């Protein structure tokens, strides 16, 4: 596994593109917001929420009430199942709408689990599905929120643009309505109109404030919609966790298979080949023992050297599977032994009062070992530091070097495989490696006594 260190950004790299974007956006974000596509998509989402929520609410209340009322008869159960199925379908529409207008990616919820085929099995699966009932809850809760957000967003937008453009159309009142301007207050004896230049200017400034604030208020309103769609129309936490565990299990199985293939390859190409050659040499030496004792002695001496080499390869292979020093003395001694074989000076600091679970200890050892090996091969560093400590129920590892930097997990390098291994045991790998260095790789593992 090799960690690939990328090169820094050149004159035509991403840094240049960023400066180009900055040149194109001379206006501050607050002034651009009312005209950006994101605001209009979010505003359109809020406007569409009212009619869609009315449809959802009416359908849900009507069908659920009808099904509950008919439960005294056999018809109530299928009517209630149809109501839940309809809510699931409308929930799929809401996920698609949130994906298209809000850019919210929500995974499909878990499908219906039917042990048998047939209408009754389908009805039972719909009624027992938590996704169905969460869709009903979404339809009931989203209606009042949609009314509130629709009223707030539409009024802010309408009043903002009406007031900010008031200097352009205030002449309508004296010419066609017969009053000085827009009426701000009025009773039987007093009336206040926005009809002089100062009042018109103040009205335009207030409208400008409303117009600039509307996109941010609409964004805050849609954040509630995001939470509701993600929490009620997406997969449950249990289903998400099951998917993660299935994925992690696949990673563990693939990793174990790859390790077995590596061990088999190393044995076949290394120690096994040497032992076969050793057996042949000893056989030839046995034949020459009587005819040429000196030649037989030379061949035995060469075979002795082959035995030493084969034993060293077997020791290295055993150390790669699980080193004895890790089992006997723990992470401090094992990591110190790995650091001594690194191409650059490495300072090791291990602050652990007790040892974690053997499996976690092994993963921590091989993680640091891989990172130090990558530093030796790719980092062009002059020194490195390894730190290990515990925070609550998590084991923390940090490997730093003063090399060239540019390491990136997302480029499919060896770091990506290392991150997958950590993820398989609920671990996390974070890489901070700007171009030019230094590189800081932090790993977090569960303690798991």
C-alpha positions as CSV (number, residue, x, y, z in Angstrom):
1,X,0.0,0.0,0.0
2,X,1.6,3.3,-1.1
3,X,0.6,6.8,-0.1
4,X,0.9,9.1,-3.1
5,X,1.9,12.7,-2.4
6,X,0.6,15.1,-5.0
7,X,2.3,18.3,-6.2
8,X,1.4,21.8,-5.2
9,X,-0.8,24.0,-7.3
10,X,1.0,25.6,-10.1
11,X,0.2,28.8,-11.9
12,X,-2.5,27.2,-13.9
13,X,-3.9,25.0,-11.1
14,X,-6.9,25.2,-8.8
15,X,-5.5,28.3,-7.0
16,X,-5.7,30.2,-10.3
17,X,-9.3,29.1,-10.8
18,X,-10.2,30.3,-7.4
19,X,-8.7,33.7,-8.1
20,X,-10.7,33.8,-11.3
21,X,-13.9,33.1,-9.4
22,X,-13.0,35.9,-7.0
23,X,-12.5,38.3,-9.9
24,X,-15.9,37.4,-11.4
25,X,-17.7,38.0,-8.1
26,X,-16.9,41.5,-7.3
27,X,-20.2,42.1,-5.4
28,X,-20.4,40.8,-1.8
29,X,-22.5,37.7,-1.2
30,X,-25.2,39.7,0.5
31,X,-25.8,41.8,-2.6
32,X,-25.7,38.9,-5.0
33,X,-28.0,36.7,-3.1
34,X,-31.4,38.1,-4.3
35,X,-30.3,37.4,-7.9
36,X,-28.6,34.0,-7.6
37,X,-30.1,30.8,-8.8
38,X,-29.9,29.2,-5.4
39,X,-32.3,31.7,-4.0
40,X,-34.8,31.3,-6.8
41,X,-34.7,27.5,-6.4
42,X,-35.3,27.8,-2.6
43,X,-38.0,30.4,-3.1
44,X,-39.7,28.1,-5.7
45,X,-39.5,25.2,-3.2
46,X,-41.2,27.3,-0.5
47,X,-44.0,28.5,-3.0
48,X,-44.6,24.9,-4.2
49,X,-44.7,23.6,-0.6
50,X,-48.1,25.2,0.1
51,X,-50.2,23.4,-2.6
52,X,-48.3,20.2,-2.3
53,X,-48.6,20.2,1.5
54,X,-52.3,20.8,1.2
55,X,-52.6,17.8,-1.1
56,X,-50.6,15.7,1.3
57,X,-52.5,16.8,4.4
58,X,-55.9,16.4,2.9
59,X,-55.1,13.0,1.5
60,X,-53.5,11.7,4.7
61,X,-56.2,13.0,7.1
62,X,-59.0,11.8,4.8
63,X,-57.6,8.3,4.2
64,X,-56.3,7.7,7.7
65,X,-59.5,8.8,9.2
66,X,-61.6,6.7,6.8
67,X,-59.4,3.7,7.5
68,X,-59.6,4.2,11.2
69,X,-63.3,4.6,11.1
70,X,-63.7,1.4,9.0
71,X,-61.5,-0.7,11.3
72,X,-64.6,-2.2,12.8
73,X,-65.1,-3.8,9.5
74,X,-62.7,-5.7,7.2
75,X,-62.4,-2.7,4.9
76,X,-60.6,-0.5,7.4
77,X,-57.3,-2.4,7.2
78,X,-56.8,-2.2,3.4
79,X,-58.0,1.4,3.3
80,X,-55.4,2.3,6.0
81,X,-52.7,0.3,4.1
82,X,-53.6,2.3,0.9
83,X,-53.3,5.5,2.9
84,X,-49.8,4.6,4.0
85,X,-48.8,3.4,0.6
86,X,-50.0,6.7,-0.9
87,X,-48.0,8.7,1.7
88,X,-44.9,6.7,0.8
89,X,-45.4,7.6,-2.9
90,X,-45.9,11.3,-2.1
91,X,-42.8,11.1,0.1
92,X,-40.9,9.9,-2.9
93,X,-42.2,13.0,-4.7
94,X,-41.0,15.2,-1.9
95,X,-37.5,13.7,-1.9
96,X,-37.3,14.3,-5.7
97,X,-38.5,17.9,-5.2
98,X,-35.9,18.5,-2.4
99,X,-33.2,16.9,-4.6
100,X,-34.0,19.1,-7.6
101,X,-34.6,22.5,-5.9
102,X,-32.6,22.2,-2.6
103,X,-29.8,19.9,-3.8
104,X,-30.6,17.6,-0.9
105,X,-29.5,14.0,-1.5
106,X,-31.6,11.7,0.6
107,X,-31.2,8.0,0.2
108,X,-34.3,5.8,-0.5
109,X,-35.8,4.4,2.6
110,X,-35.7,0.7,3.2
111,X,-38.1,-1.3,1.0
112,X,-41.1,-3.3,2.2
113,X,-40.0,-6.7,3.6
114,X,-42.5,-9.4,2.7
115,X,-41.9,-13.0,3.7
116,X,-44.7,-14.2,1.4
117,X,-46.4,-13.0,-1.7
118,X,-49.9,-11.8,-1.9
119,X,-52.2,-8.9,-1.0
120,X,-52.4,-9.8,2.7
121,X,-48.6,-10.0,3.0
122,X,-48.3,-6.6,1.2
123,X,-50.8,-5.0,3.6
124,X,-49.0,-6.4,6.6
125,X,-45.7,-5.1,5.4
126,X,-47.0,-1.6,4.7
127,X,-48.6,-1.4,8.2
128,X,-45.5,-2.6,9.9
129,X,-43.1,-0.4,8.0
130,X,-41.7,2.5,10.0
131,X,-41.1,4.4,6.7
132,X,-44.9,4.5,6.1
133,X,-45.7,6.0,9.4
134,X,-42.9,8.5,9.2
135,X,-44.4,9.6,5.8
136,X,-47.7,10.1,7.5
137,X,-46.1,12.2,10.3
138,X,-44.3,14.3,7.6
139,X,-47.6,15.0,5.9
140,X,-49.2,16.2,9.1
141,X,-46.3,18.3,10.3
142,X,-45.3,19.8,7.0
143,X,-48.7,21.4,6.4
144,X,-48.6,24.1,9.1
145,X,-44.9,24.7,8.4
146,X,-45.5,25.1,4.7
147,X,-48.3,27.7,5.4
148,X,-46.0,29.7,7.7
149,X,-43.0,29.6,5.4
150,X,-45.1,30.5,2.3
151,X,-46.6,33.5,4.1
152,X,-43.3,34.8,5.4
153,X,-41.3,34.3,2.2
154,X,-43.9,35.6,-0.2
155,X,-44.6,38.7,1.9
156,X,-41.0,39.6,2.5
157,X,-40.2,39.2,-1.2
158,X,-43.3,41.1,-2.4
159,X,-43.0,44.0,0.1
160,X,-39.3,44.2,-0.4
161,X,-39.4,44.7,-4.2
162,X,-42.5,46.8,-3.9
163,X,-40.8,49.3,-1.6
164,X,-37.4,49.2,-3.3
165,X,-39.1,50.2,-6.6
166,X,-41.5,52.6,-5.0
167,X,-39.7,55.7,-6.4
168,X,-40.5,54.4,-9.9
169,X,-44.2,54.0,-9.4
170,X,-45.3,56.3,-6.6
171,X,-46.7,58.7,-9.3
172,X,-49.6,56.3,-9.8
173,X,-51.3,57.5,-6.6
174,X,-51.6,61.3,-7.3
175,X,-52.4,60.7,-11.0
176,X,-54.9,57.8,-10.8
177,X,-55.9,57.4,-7.1
178,X,-56.2,60.9,-6.0
179,X,-53.9,60.8,-3.0
180,X,-50.4,61.9,-2.4
181,X,-48.8,58.5,-2.2
182,X,-48.9,55.2,-0.6
183,X,-51.0,55.4,2.6
184,X,-49.0,54.4,5.6
185,X,-51.6,55.2,8.3
186,X,-55.2,56.5,8.3
187,X,-58.2,57.0,10.5
188,X,-61.2,59.3,10.5
189,X,-59.2,62.5,11.1
190,X,-55.6,61.8,10.1
191,X,-53.9,60.1,7.2
192,X,-50.2,59.7,6.6
193,X,-48.9,59.2,3.0
194,X,-45.4,58.5,1.7
195,X,-45.4,61.4,-0.6
196,X,-42.3,63.5,-0.1
197,X,-38.7,62.8,-1.3
198,X,-37.4,61.9,2.2
199,X,-40.2,59.4,2.9
200,X,-39.9,57.9,-0.6
201,X,-36.2,57.4,0.0
202,X,-36.7,55.9,3.4
203,X,-39.3,53.5,2.0
204,X,-36.9,52.4,-0.8
205,X,-34.1,51.8,1.8
206,X,-36.5,49.7,3.9
207,X,-37.4,47.8,0.8
208,X,-33.8,47.2,0.0
209,X,-33.2,45.9,3.5
210,X,-36.2,43.5,3.0
211,X,-34.9,42.4,-0.4
212,X,-31.4,41.7,0.8
213,X,-32.6,39.8,3.9
214,X,-35.2,37.7,2.0
215,X,-32.7,35.1,0.6
216,X,-31.2,34.4,4.0
217,X,-34.6,34.1,5.7
218,X,-35.8,31.8,2.9
219,X,-32.6,29.7,3.3
220,X,-33.3,29.4,7.0
221,X,-36.9,28.4,6.3
222,X,-35.7,25.7,3.9
223,X,-33.3,24.4,6.5
224,X,-36.3,23.2,8.4
225,X,-37.6,21.5,5.3
226,X,-34.2,19.8,4.8
227,X,-34.3,18.4,8.3
228,X,-37.9,17.2,7.9
229,X,-37.3,15.5,4.6
230,X,-34.0,13.9,5.7
231,X,-35.4,12.8,9.1
232,X,-38.9,11.6,8.1
233,X,-38.6,10.6,4.5
234,X,-35.1,9.1,4.4
235,X,-34.0,5.8,5.8
236,X,-34.1,5.2,9.5
237,X,-30.9,5.3,11.6
238,X,-31.2,1.5,12.1
239,X,-31.5,0.9,8.3
240,X,-28.6,3.2,7.6
241,X,-26.5,1.5,10.2
242,X,-27.4,-1.9,8.7
243,X,-26.2,-0.7,5.3
244,X,-23.0,0.7,6.8
245,X,-22.3,-2.6,8.6
246,X,-23.0,-4.6,5.4
247,X,-20.5,-2.4,3.5
248,X,-18.0,-2.6,6.3
249,X,-18.3,-6.4,6.4
250,X,-17.6,-6.5,2.6
251,X,-14.5,-4.3,3.2
252,X,-13.3,-6.6,6.0
253,X,-13.9,-9.7,3.9
254,X,-12.0,-8.2,0.9
255,X,-9.2,-7.0,3.1
256,X,-8.8,-10.5,4.7
257,X,-8.9,-12.1,1.3
258,X,-6.2,-9.7,0.0
259,X,-4.0,-10.4,3.1
260,X,-4.4,-14.1,2.6
261,X,-3.4,-13.8,-1.1
262,X,-0.4,-11.7,-0.1
263,X,0.7,-14.2,2.6
264,X,0.3,-17.0,0.1
265,X,2.3,-15.1,-2.6
266,X,5.1,-14.3,-0.2
267,X,5.3,-17.9,1.0
268,X,5.3,-19.2,-2.5
269,X,7.7,-16.8,-4.0
270,X,10.0,-16.4,-1.0
271,X,10.5,-19.0,1.7
272,X,8.9,-21.9,-0.2
273,X,11.1,-21.3,-3.2
274,X,14.2,-21.1,-1.0
275,X,13.3,-24.3,0.9
276,X,12.8,-26.1,-2.4
277,X,16.2,-24.9,-3.6
278,X,17.6,-25.9,-0.3
279,X,16.3,-29.4,-0.6
280,X,17.8,-29.8,-4.0
281,X,21.2,-28.5,-2.9
282,X,21.2,-30.8,0.1
283,X,20.3,-33.7,-2.2
284,X,23.2,-32.9,-4.5
285,X,25.5,-32.5,-1.5
286,X,24.5,-35.9,-0.3
287,X,25.4,-37.4,-3.7
288,X,28.8,-35.7,-3.8
289,X,29.6,-36.5,-0.1
290,X,31.6,-39.6,-1.0
291,X,33.1,-38.5,-4.4
292,X,34.0,-34.9,-3.5
293,X,33.8,-34.2,0.3
294,X,35.1,-30.6,-0.2
295,X,32.5,-29.7,-2.8
296,X,29.8,-31.3,-0.7
297,X,31.0,-29.1,2.3
298,X,30.8,-26.0,0.1
299,X,27.2,-26.9,-0.9
300,X,26.2,-27.6,2.7
301,X,27.7,-24.2,3.7
302,X,25.7,-22.5,0.9
303,X,22.6,-24.3,2.0
304,X,23.2,-23.1,5.5
305,X,23.1,-19.5,4.2
306,X,19.9,-20.2,2.4
307,X,18.4,-21.5,5.6
308,X,19.3,-18.3,7.4
309,X,17.8,-16.2,4.6
310,X,14.6,-18.3,4.6
311,X,14.3,-18.0,8.4
312,X,14.6,-14.2,8.1
313,X,11.9,-14.1,5.4
314,X,9.6,-16.2,7.6
315,X,10.3,-13.8,10.5
316,X,9.5,-10.8,8.4
317,X,6.3,-12.5,7.2
318,X,5.3,-13.3,10.7
319,X,6.0,-9.8,11.8
320,X,3.7,-8.6,8.9
321,X,0.9,-10.8,10.2
322,X,1.1,-9.9,13.8
323,X,4.5,-9.1,15.5
324,X,5.3,-10.9,18.7
325,X,6.5,-7.6,20.3
326,X,3.0,-6.2,19.9
327,X,1.5,-9.1,21.7
328,X,4.1,-9.2,24.5
329,X,4.8,-5.5,25.2
330,X,2.1,-3.5,23.5
331,X,2.0,-0.5,21.2
332,X,4.8,1.5,22.7
333,X,7.5,-1.1,22.1
334,X,6.0,-2.3,18.8
335,X,5.8,1.3,17.3
336,X,9.3,2.0,18.6
337,X,10.5,-1.0,16.7
338,X,8.8,0.1,13.5
339,X,10.1,3.7,13.9
340,X,13.7,2.3,14.2
341,X,13.3,0.8,10.7
342,X,12.1,4.0,9.1
343,X,14.3,5.9,6.7
344,X,14.0,9.2,8.7
345,X,14.3,9.9,12.4
346,X,11.0,9.2,14.2
347,X,10.0,10.4,17.7
348,X,7.4,8.1,19.2
349,X,5.1,9.2,22.1
350,X,2.6,6.7,23.5
351,X,0.4,7.8,26.4
352,X,-1.7,4.8,27.3
353,X,-2.3,3.6,30.8
354,X,-3.9,0.3,29.6
355,X,-4.1,-1.6,26.4
356,X,-7.0,-1.6,24.0
357,X,-8.6,-4.6,22.5
358,X,-6.1,-6.8,20.6
359,X,-7.9,-6.3,17.2
360,X,-7.8,-2.5,17.7
361,X,-4.2,-2.6,18.8
362,X,-3.3,-4.6,15.7
363,X,-5.1,-2.1,13.4
364,X,-3.4,0.8,15.1
365,X,0.0,-0.9,14.7
366,X,-0.4,-1.6,11.0
367,X,-1.9,1.9,10.4
368,X,1.2,3.6,11.9
369,X,3.5,1.1,10.1
370,X,1.9,1.9,6.7
371,X,2.1,5.6,7.3
372,X,5.8,5.4,8.3
373,X,6.5,3.3,5.3
374,X,4.9,5.8,3.0
375,X,6.9,8.6,4.6
376,X,10.1,6.6,3.9
377,X,9.1,6.2,0.2
378,X,7.3,9.3,-0.8
379,X,7.3,12.2,1.6
380,X,11.0,13.4,1.2
381,X,10.9,14.3,4.9
382,X,13.8,14.8,7.3
383,X,11.9,13.8,10.5
384,X,8.6,12.4,11.7
385,X,6.5,12.2,14.9
386,X,4.1,9.5,16.1
387,X,1.7,10.3,18.9
388,X,-0.7,7.8,20.5
389,X,-3.2,8.7,23.2
390,X,-6.7,8.0,24.5
391,X,-9.7,10.3,24.6
392,X,-12.7,8.8,26.4
393,X,-13.5,5.6,24.5
394,X,-11.4,6.4,21.4
395,X,-7.8,5.6,20.5
396,X,-6.1,8.5,18.8
397,X,-3.1,8.2,16.5
398,X,-1.3,11.0,14.8
399,X,1.6,10.8,12.4
400,X,3.3,14.0,11.3
401,X,6.2,14.7,8.9
402,X,8.0,17.7,7.5
403,X,7.9,16.4,3.9
404,X,6.6,17.7,0.6
405,X,2.9,17.3,1.5
406,X,0.2,17.0,-1.1
407,X,-1.3,13.7,0.2
408,X,-4.9,13.3,-0.7
409,X,-7.3,10.5,0.3
410,X,-9.7,11.2,-2.6
411,X,-7.2,10.4,-5.4
412,X,-7.5,6.6,-4.9
413,X,-4.1,6.3,-3.3
414,X,-3.0,3.9,-0.5
415,X,-4.6,6.4,2.0
416,X,-8.0,5.5,0.6
417,X,-7.5,1.8,1.3
418,X,-6.3,2.7,4.8
419,X,-9.3,4.9,5.4
420,X,-11.6,2.0,4.3
421,X,-9.9,-0.4,6.8
422,X,-10.4,2.1,9.6
423,X,-14.0,2.7,8.5
424,X,-14.7,-1.0,8.8
425,X,-14.2,-0.8,12.5
426,X,-16.0,2.6,13.0
427,X,-12.7,4.4,12.7
428,X,-11.9,7.7,11.0
429,X,-8.8,8.9,9.0
430,X,-8.2,12.6,8.5
431,X,-5.4,13.9,6.3
432,X,-4.1,17.5,6.5
433,X,-1.4,17.8,3.8
434,X,-1.1,21.1,2.1
435,X,1.2,21.4,-0.9
436,X,4.7,22.0,0.4
437,X,4.0,20.3,3.7
438,X,3.9,19.5,6.5
439,X,1.6,16.4,6.5
440,X,-0.5,15.5,9.5
441,X,-2.5,12.2,9.4
442,X,-4.9,11.6,12.3
443,X,-6.6,8.3,12.9
444,X,-9.4,7.6,15.4
445,X,-10.3,4.1,16.5
446,X,-12.8,2.7,19.0
447,X,-11.2,1.6,22.2
448,X,-13.2,-1.6,22.7
449,X,-11.7,-3.4,25.7
